Amino acid sequence: MPFNVWRTIAFFFGWLVLITVFHQQLNIESGDRKTVYIGYMPVVTNLAAPLLDYATLEGSGIRFKSLKFSSFAEMAEALRHDEIQAGFMIAPLSIVLRQQAEDIKVVYIGNRHESTLVTRKDLKVKTLADLKGKTIAIPMRYSGHNLSILHLLEKQGLQGEVKIVEMNPPDMASALISGSLDAYYVGEPFAAQTLRSGDASLLHYVEDVWPGFICNVMVVKQSLIDEDRAVVKQLVSASVRSGKWADQNMDDAIRVAAKYWNQSEDLIRYVFTQPKNRIVFDQYTPKQDEMLYMADLMLKYDLVKSADIKGLVDDSFTKSVSLDHIEGINSILK
C-alpha cells in the first residue's frame, strides 16, 4: 500500500483517538456533577466566565465549565450544535442568531466600558478624519464596535473613507505592530497590549462616544432554561455576584483572569486601573430598548433585514439576584 495512503489512515485513526480521549476527559472531569458548558472570549466584559469556572473547579455542586474561543463565529457554531449551552457573545451577533431561528435568550450584560479605539503611533492620528484612506479592524461585522465606527463615520461625513476589516481580537495587536493595520477597535485587554508597549495611541474610549456601551451579553439556550431553570438562575446570579466580588477583590480577580486568558497580571491590572474606575460592573440587566437600538442600527447599515428582536431578552434572572454576603470567591455561587 502506498505511503501516502498509510499516512491518511494513520491520520484518521489518530484523530479518532484524539476525539475519544477528549470526550472521556470531559466525562471524567464532570463525574457525577451537572456541567454547563459556557463559551467566552478572553476579554474584560466576560470576566465572569473564568471566575465561575475557577469557583466551581472543586466541590459537588454545579460545574460551570468555561471554554475559551478564538472567535465569536466559532462560538456561534458551537452554540448551534449544542457543544455549549451558554455563551458570552458580542451583542449584535445574538440578534442575528435569534433572527436565524436560534432559540436563545439574552439573560445578562457583561461588564461595560471596556472597549478602546487605538491607532498606530507613527501615524500621529488626532481625529477620526485622520484615518481617511486607512484600515481599521473590528472583531466582526456583527459587533457593537462596527456599529459604533459606522455611526461615527456617518456623523462626520466620512462614509466609505475608511476601510473596515474583520479580525479576531487576539490577532489585532501583532497586525498593528507589523503595519498591516492602521487602527483597531476592540474589547480589552487587546487594545491595552499596544498602548502599554508604546506602539499605539489612544483615539477614544468607547464610553466617550457611546455611554453605556454593551460589548458582550450572556446568551443561554432556551432548551437549558426549559430543562433546568434553577441552573440558569444560579448561572446568572453567580455572574452578577462575580462582578461585585471582582470589584472588591481586584488583585485576586486579576490573578484568576490572567491565568485563564494567558495574559500577564501587569497587563490585566493596567486595563482595570487606566483610567481608574473605568469598568462598570453594576449595569448587568438586559433591556429591550438597548438591544432594539442596536437592532435599528444594524438595519440602518444593512447588516440585517429586520430589526425584530421579539423573544430575545429575558431580564427575569438578573432581577432576582441578591448581592448580599459576597466574601470569598465561592460565595458568588450562593
KOLMAR-490055 format. One record per residue (C-alpha): x, y, z; residue in three letters. Coordinates in steps of 0.001 Angstrom, whole numbers, always signed. Layout:
% residues N
(rec (X; Y; Z); 'Ala'),
...
% end
This chain:
% residues 334
(rec (+0; +0; +0); 'Met'),
(rec (+1442; +3448; -946); 'Pro'),
(rec (+2958; +5506; +1863); 'Phe'),
(rec (+504; +8403; +1443); 'Asn'),
(rec (-2446; +6013; +1886); 'Val'),
(rec (-948; +4671; +5113); 'Trp'),
(rec (-374; +8249; +6256); 'Arg'),
(rec (-4029; +9110; +5591); 'Thr'),
(rec (-5199; +6041; +7522); 'Ile'),
(rec (-2869; +6859; +10405); 'Ala'),
(rec (-4131; +10455; +10494); 'Phe'),
(rec (-7768; +9265; +10547); 'Phe'),
(rec (-7220; +6859; +13431); 'Phe'),
(rec (-5112; +9428; +15275); 'Gly'),
(rec (-7941; +11937; +15001); 'Trp'),
(rec (-10436; +9316; +16165); 'Leu'),
(rec (-8311; +8559; +19220); 'Val'),
(rec (-7942; +12272; +19988); 'Leu'),
(rec (-11709; +12861; +19876); 'Ile'),
(rec (-12334; +9780; +22039); 'Thr'),
(rec (-9823; +10938; +24643); 'Val'),
(rec (-11324; +14435; +24618); 'Phe'),
(rec (-14830; +13127; +25322); 'His'),
(rec (-13530; +10778; +28006); 'Gln'),
(rec (-11692; +13685; +29640); 'Gln'),
(rec (-14875; +15757; +29719); 'Leu'),
(rec (-16800; +12869; +31239); 'Asn'),
(rec (-14131; +12188; +33866); 'Ile'),
(rec (-13824; +15881; +34667); 'Glu'),
(rec (-17544; +16338; +35254); 'Ser'),
(rec (-18037; +12975; +37002); 'Gly'),
(rec (-21478; +12906; +38578); 'Asp'),
(rec (-21725; +16684; +38677); 'Arg'),
(rec (-24086; +18536; +36394); 'Lys'),
(rec (-21932; +20547; +33989); 'Thr'),
(rec (-22922; +23594; +31967); 'Val'),
(rec (-20515; +24486; +29161); 'Tyr'),
(rec (-20079; +28225; +28628); 'Ile'),
(rec (-18284; +29819; +25684); 'Gly'),
(rec (-16291; +33006; +26100); 'Tyr'),
(rec (-13593; +35193; +24606); 'Met'),
(rec (-10733; +36419; +26833); 'Pro'),
(rec (-11981; +39986; +27267); 'Val'),
(rec (-12871; +42062; +30325); 'Val'),
(rec (-16579; +42120; +29535); 'Thr'),
(rec (-16531; +38332; +30018); 'Asn'),
(rec (-14698; +38361; +33344); 'Leu'),
(rec (-17454; +36263; +34919); 'Ala'),
(rec (-16527; +33256; +32741); 'Ala'),
(rec (-13114; +32470; +34274); 'Pro'),
(rec (-14359; +33399; +37748); 'Leu'),
(rec (-17282; +30949; +37503); 'Leu'),
(rec (-15009; +28227; +36162); 'Asp'),
(rec (-12488; +28806; +38944); 'Tyr'),
(rec (-15152; +28889; +41672); 'Ala'),
(rec (-16597; +25529; +40548); 'Thr'),
(rec (-13375; +23610; +39868); 'Leu'),
(rec (-13899; +21567; +43035); 'Glu'),
(rec (-16849; +20501; +45094); 'Gly'),
(rec (-20025; +18580; +44456); 'Ser'),
(rec (-22357; +21288; +43153); 'Gly'),
(rec (-22949; +22577; +39651); 'Ile'),
(rec (-19877; +22826; +37416); 'Arg'),
(rec (-19707; +25888; +35176); 'Phe'),
(rec (-17069; +24874; +32650); 'Lys'),
(rec (-15887; +27886; +30632); 'Ser'),
(rec (-14454; +27157; +27182); 'Leu'),
(rec (-12263; +29793; +25543); 'Lys'),
(rec (-12781; +30545; +21835); 'Phe'),
(rec (-10582; +32466; +19428); 'Ser'),
(rec (-13511; +33977; +17504); 'Ser'),
(rec (-17168; +34749; +18051); 'Phe'),
(rec (-18041; +32946; +14822); 'Ala'),
(rec (-16641; +29697; +16252); 'Glu'),
(rec (-18598; +30244; +19443); 'Met'),
(rec (-21815; +30760; +17490); 'Ala'),
(rec (-21309; +27459; +15681); 'Glu'),
(rec (-20627; +25677; +18970); 'Ala'),
(rec (-23896; +27078; +20303); 'Leu'),
(rec (-25800; +25982; +17206); 'Arg'),
(rec (-24506; +22422; +17569); 'His'),
(rec (-25167; +22154; +21332); 'Asp'),
(rec (-21473; +21931; +22193); 'Glu'),
(rec (-22096; +24758; +24668); 'Ile'),
(rec (-25329; +25690; +26419); 'Gln'),
(rec (-24461; +29324; +27120); 'Ala'),
(rec (-22011; +31901; +25867); 'Gly'),
(rec (-20631; +35389; +26421); 'Phe'),
(rec (-21303; +36717; +22947); 'Met'),
(rec (-20806; +40014; +21184); 'Ile'),
(rec (-24228; +41651; +21422); 'Ala'),
(rec (-25285; +42172; +17757); 'Pro'),
(rec (-24423; +38550; +16965); 'Leu'),
(rec (-27106; +37433; +19421); 'Ser'),
(rec (-29630; +39423; +17355); 'Ile'),
(rec (-28504; +37685; +14164); 'Val'),
(rec (-28749; +34227; +15750); 'Leu'),
(rec (-32223; +34953; +17088); 'Arg'),
(rec (-33352; +36101; +13643); 'Gln'),
(rec (-31902; +32880; +12231); 'Gln'),
(rec (-34329; +30969; +14490); 'Ala'),
(rec (-31809; +30003; +17170); 'Glu'),
(rec (-33875; +29776; +20363); 'Asp'),
(rec (-31642; +31781; +22694); 'Ile'),
(rec (-32215; +34380; +25387); 'Lys'),
(rec (-30048; +37321; +26433); 'Val'),
(rec (-30042; +36982; +30224); 'Val'),
(rec (-27106; +39100; +31430); 'Tyr'),
(rec (-24948; +42027; +30287); 'Ile'),
(rec (-21206; +41706; +30766); 'Gly'),
(rec (-19100; +44491; +32276); 'Asn'),
(rec (-19411; +47718; +30314); 'Arg'),
(rec (-16997; +50419; +29096); 'His'),
(rec (-14080; +48140; +28258); 'Glu'),
(rec (-13524; +48761; +24560); 'Ser'),
(rec (-10956; +51086; +23030); 'Thr'),
(rec (-10057; +52507; +19621); 'Leu'),
(rec (-6293; +52685; +19121); 'Val'),
(rec (-4193; +53833; +16166); 'Thr'),
(rec (-612; +53252; +15011); 'Arg'),
(rec (+1556; +55704; +16915); 'Lys'),
(rec (+3664; +56677; +13911); 'Asp'),
(rec (+527; +57935; +12104); 'Leu'),
(rec (+12; +60638; +14749); 'Lys'),
(rec (-3782; +60365; +14462); 'Val'),
(rec (-5663; +63065; +16370); 'Lys'),
(rec (-9192; +62705; +14938); 'Thr'),
(rec (-11210; +60133; +13052); 'Leu'),
(rec (-10726; +62174; +9878); 'Ala'),
(rec (-7004; +61413; +10088); 'Asp'),
(rec (-7879; +57780; +9294); 'Leu'),
(rec (-9166; +58621; +5796); 'Lys'),
(rec (-7781; +56023; +3408); 'Gly'),
(rec (-6569; +53884; +6314); 'Lys'),
(rec (-7597; +50430; +7552); 'Thr'),
(rec (-9302; +49774; +10883); 'Ile'),
(rec (-10091; +46322; +12304); 'Ala'),
(rec (-13184; +45363; +14271); 'Ile'),
(rec (-13953; +41927; +15842); 'Pro'),
(rec (-16685; +41125; +13302); 'Met'),
(rec (-19310; +42889; +11238); 'Arg'),
(rec (-21943; +41887; +13802); 'Tyr'),
(rec (-20326; +43835; +16628); 'Ser'),
(rec (-21045; +46979; +18575); 'Gly'),
(rec (-17600; +48176; +17504); 'His'),
(rec (-18659; +48059; +13855); 'Asn'),
(rec (-21929; +49862; +14645); 'Leu'),
(rec (-20026; +52480; +16620); 'Ser'),
(rec (-17457; +53221; +13922); 'Ile'),
(rec (-20080; +53274; +11157); 'Leu'),
(rec (-22161; +55719; +13177); 'His'),
(rec (-19147; +57964; +13872); 'Leu'),
(rec (-18107; +57954; +10209); 'Leu'),
(rec (-21641; +58877; +9168); 'Glu'),
(rec (-21853; +61737; +11685); 'Lys'),
(rec (-18583; +63177; +10397); 'Gln'),
(rec (-19394; +62694; +6709); 'Gly'),
(rec (-16688; +60067; +6278); 'Leu'),
(rec (-18775; +57148; +4967); 'Gln'),
(rec (-16655; +54948; +2737); 'Gly'),
(rec (-13489; +56903; +3537); 'Glu'),
(rec (-12090; +54326; +5966); 'Val'),
(rec (-11584; +50638; +5177); 'Lys'),
(rec (-13112; +48392; +7844); 'Ile'),
(rec (-11915; +44790; +8107); 'Val'),
(rec (-12907; +41912; +10394); 'Glu'),
(rec (-10187; +40334; +12507); 'Met'),
(rec (-10082; +38019; +15508); 'Asn'),
(rec (-9182; +40145; +18565); 'Pro'),
(rec (-6082; +38098; +19541); 'Pro'),
(rec (-4527; +38922; +16142); 'Asp'),
(rec (-5043; +42688; +16212); 'Met'),
(rec (-2031; +43828; +18222); 'Ala'),
(rec (+511; +41986; +16074); 'Ser'),
(rec (-1190; +43203; +12880); 'Ala'),
(rec (-911; +46816; +14053); 'Leu'),
(rec (+2729; +46412; +15053); 'Ile'),
(rec (+3587; +44811; +11699); 'Ser'),
(rec (+1991; +47712; +9833); 'Gly'),
(rec (-781; +45701; +8171); 'Ser'),
(rec (-3332; +47627; +10264); 'Leu'),
(rec (-3613; +51330; +10947); 'Asp'),
(rec (-6113; +51112; +13811); 'Ala'),
(rec (-8332; +48711; +15668); 'Tyr'),
(rec (-11421; +48926; +17867); 'Tyr'),
(rec (-11840; +46108; +20369); 'Val'),
(rec (-12578; +44978; +23901); 'Gly'),
(rec (-9776; +44979; +26445); 'Glu'),
(rec (-7135; +43765; +27102); 'Pro'),
(rec (-6296; +43634; +23385); 'Phe'),
(rec (-6080; +47409; +22865); 'Ala'),
(rec (-4001; +47797; +26029); 'Ala'),
(rec (-1343; +45485; +24594); 'Gln'),
(rec (-196; +48098; +22075); 'Thr'),
(rec (-889; +51082; +24324); 'Leu'),
(rec (+1430; +49683; +27012); 'Arg'),
(rec (+4113; +48731; +24506); 'Ser'),
(rec (+4087; +52229; +23002); 'Gly'),
(rec (+3106; +51018; +19533); 'Asp'),
(rec (-352; +52625; +19613); 'Ala'),
(rec (-2029; +55884; +20565); 'Ser'),
(rec (-5459; +56221; +22140); 'Leu'),
(rec (-8081; +57768; +19873); 'Leu'),
(rec (-11017; +57243; +22223); 'His'),
(rec (-12548; +55006; +24857); 'Tyr'),
(rec (-15900; +53622; +23745); 'Val'),
(rec (-17793; +55308; +26590); 'Glu'),
(rec (-16701; +58705; +25232); 'Asp'),
(rec (-18812; +58156; +22113); 'Val'),
(rec (-21364; +55579; +23318); 'Trp'),
(rec (-22156; +55834; +27045); 'Pro'),
(rec (-23368; +52514; +28463); 'Gly'),
(rec (-21888; +50604; +25516); 'Phe'),
(rec (-22655; +46879; +25550); 'Ile'),
(rec (-19821; +44746; +24240); 'Cys'),
(rec (-20877; +41221; +25247); 'Asn'),
(rec (-24046; +39650; +26554); 'Val'),
(rec (-24625; +36238; +28070); 'Met'),
(rec (-26935; +34120; +25937); 'Val'),
(rec (-28496; +30886; +27150); 'Val'),
(rec (-30253; +28269; +25069); 'Lys'),
(rec (-33968; +28102; +25740); 'Gln'),
(rec (-33630; +24327; +25983); 'Ser'),
(rec (-31469; +24734; +29098); 'Leu'),
(rec (-33998; +27138; +30642); 'Ile'),
(rec (-36791; +24645; +29955); 'Asp'),
(rec (-34761; +21723; +31278); 'Glu'),
(rec (-33493; +23325; +34482); 'Asp'),
(rec (-34450; +26923; +35170); 'Arg'),
(rec (-32798; +26764; +38605); 'Ala'),
(rec (-29401; +26115; +36987); 'Val'),
(rec (-29779; +29141; +34725); 'Val'),
(rec (-30828; +31209; +37728); 'Lys'),
(rec (-27647; +30148; +39542); 'Gln'),
(rec (-25528; +30823; +36449); 'Leu'),
(rec (-26841; +34374; +36099); 'Val'),
(rec (-26720; +35038; +39827); 'Ser'),
(rec (-23115; +33858; +40074); 'Ala'),
(rec (-22155; +36003; +37060); 'Ser'),
(rec (-23675; +39127; +38588); 'Val'),
(rec (-22179; +38415; +42011); 'Arg'),
(rec (-18761; +37745; +40467); 'Ser'),
(rec (-18695; +41325; +39211); 'Gly'),
(rec (-19206; +42719; +42682); 'Lys'),
(rec (-16651; +40285; +44102); 'Trp'),
(rec (-14107; +41328; +41457); 'Ala'),
(rec (-14721; +44995; +42122); 'Asp'),
(rec (-13998; +44429; +45820); 'Gln'),
(rec (-11123; +41938; +45323); 'Asn'),
(rec (-9408; +43253; +42217); 'Met'),
(rec (-5984; +41699; +42846); 'Asp'),
(rec (-7491; +38227; +43261); 'Asp'),
(rec (-9702; +38672; +40189); 'Ala'),
(rec (-6688; +39774; +38152); 'Ile'),
(rec (-4730; +36660; +39156); 'Arg'),
(rec (-7563; +34363; +38059); 'Val'),
(rec (-8197; +36220; +34796); 'Ala'),
(rec (-4508; +36346; +33852); 'Ala'),
(rec (-4246; +32574; +34218); 'Lys'),
(rec (-7318; +31824; +32113); 'Tyr'),
(rec (-6611; +34446; +29458); 'Trp'),
(rec (-2901; +33593; +29244); 'Asn'),
(rec (-2016; +37251; +29764); 'Gln'),
(rec (+297; +38919; +32249); 'Ser'),
(rec (-1095; +40204; +35522); 'Glu'),
(rec (+515; +43561; +34800); 'Asp'),
(rec (-1470; +43922; +31573); 'Leu'),
(rec (-4766; +42991; +33233); 'Ile'),
(rec (-4060; +45379; +36117); 'Arg'),
(rec (-3343; +48150; +33602); 'Tyr'),
(rec (-6724; +47542; +31967); 'Val'),
(rec (-8594; +47767; +35270); 'Phe'),
(rec (-6765; +50849; +36522); 'Thr'),
(rec (-6079; +53014; +33439); 'Gln'),
(rec (-8178; +55057; +33810); 'Pro'),
(rec (-9293; +54261; +37340); 'Lys'),
(rec (-12846; +53001; +37873); 'Asn'),
(rec (-13463; +52785; +34140); 'Arg'),
(rec (-15062; +49329; +34084); 'Ile'),
(rec (-18760; +49279; +35037); 'Val'),
(rec (-19865; +46177; +36937); 'Phe'),
(rec (-23386; +47094; +38076); 'Asp'),
(rec (-25340; +47672; +34825); 'Gln'),
(rec (-25981; +43993; +34149); 'Tyr'),
(rec (-29734; +43748; +33499); 'Thr'),
(rec (-30532; +43328; +29778); 'Pro'),
(rec (-33002; +45900; +28471); 'Lys'),
(rec (-35267; +45602; +25471); 'Gln'),
(rec (-34693; +49214; +24385); 'Asp'),
(rec (-30896; +48887; +24395); 'Glu'),
(rec (-30967; +45749; +22262); 'Met'),
(rec (-33576; +47307; +19965); 'Leu'),
(rec (-31342; +50360; +19480); 'Tyr'),
(rec (-28586; +48033; +18277); 'Met'),
(rec (-31015; +46190; +16008); 'Ala'),
(rec (-32165; +49501; +14483); 'Asp'),
(rec (-28554; +50458; +13759); 'Leu'),
(rec (-27926; +47039; +12222); 'Met'),
(rec (-30919; +47538; +9935); 'Leu'),
(rec (-29766; +51045; +9024); 'Lys'),
(rec (-26333; +49775; +7992); 'Tyr'),
(rec (-27702; +46761; +6057); 'Asp'),
(rec (-26415; +44151; +8491); 'Leu'),
(rec (-29866; +42594; +8951); 'Val'),
(rec (-33124; +42682; +7006); 'Lys'),
(rec (-35269; +43342; +10069); 'Ser'),
(rec (-34954; +44973; +13494); 'Ala'),
(rec (-37156; +42291; +15059); 'Asp'),
(rec (-35804; +41046; +18405); 'Ile'),
(rec (-39031; +39549; +19716); 'Lys'),
(rec (-38359; +36970; +22424); 'Gly'),
(rec (-34621; +37680; +22658); 'Leu'),
(rec (-34380; +39484; +26008); 'Val'),
(rec (-35180; +37830; +29351); 'Asp'),
(rec (-34477; +40119; +32309); 'Asp'),
(rec (-36167; +37927; +34924); 'Ser'),
(rec (-32963; +36218; +36067); 'Phe'),
(rec (-30958; +39360; +36852); 'Thr'),
(rec (-33894; +40978; +38624); 'Lys'),
(rec (-33962; +38230; +41241); 'Ser'),
(rec (-30232; +38355; +42085); 'Val'),
(rec (-29133; +39175; +45626); 'Ser'),
(rec (-25844; +40999; +46159); 'Leu'),
(rec (-25684; +40235; +49875); 'Asp'),
(rec (-22956; +38271; +51694); 'His'),
(rec (-20307; +38350; +48981); 'Ile'),
(rec (-16957; +37499; +50569); 'Glu'),
(rec (-14686; +34753; +49214); 'Gly'),
(rec (-14784; +33625; +45581); 'Ile'),
(rec (-17014; +30651; +46424); 'Asn'),
(rec (-19620; +32995; +47875); 'Ser'),
(rec (-20590; +34106; +44378); 'Ile'),
(rec (-22338; +30741; +43968); 'Leu'),
(rec (-24700; +31207; +46908); 'Lys'),
% end
